[in-house]
Amino acid sequence: MSVNKKIVTDLIDNGVEFVTTVPCKQLAGVIDEIDRSDSIYHIPSNKEDEGMGLCAGASMGGKRSAIIMQNTAIGVTINTLVTLIQYYHIPLPMLISYRGELGEPVACQTEMAVHTKALLAQLSIPTYHFHAAADVDELDAILKYCFMSKKPVAILTDASFWKGA
């Protein structure tokens, strides 16, 4: 099974019915797989903090949700993460392309990579880093933890991981 298919299968198996995405070249395959799914309602977002608001609304309406986004916008999501997602104990899996790490072809992406993990740690958000395609096997347990603990979790997926997609 491809990495993209495994991600979507794990989301569905964990009851995720709503996903919002922000465009990213690395995430294109998983976004396409979500679009093909009849089990997930997909709404693209213009910005990551907007997407988190959509996920919060879905969650408050009784639907499990997830966001798929780039790490380069972590900075603009801090207020939304703290005052909405964390304050209201909304479980939110965040599948994040970790741009700016080894293998990154775009130089301007490297600056946010330096700060991503530190910002997530400062917010006490459990963070997992997928380097190899086999790391996707951890996703099911991460999703179960997220929904059990009612916390956001960050799954950082770097360029090496997506080479296995």
ABEGO torsion letter per residue (X at the ends): XBAAAAAAAAAAAAGBABBBBBBBAAAAAAAAAAAABAABBBBBBABAAAAAAAAAAAAAAGBBBBBBBBAAAAAAAAAAAAAAAAAAGBBBBBBBBBBGBBGBABAAAAAAAAAAAAAAAAAGBBBBBBABAAAAAAAAAAAAAAAAAGBBBBBBBBAAAAAAX
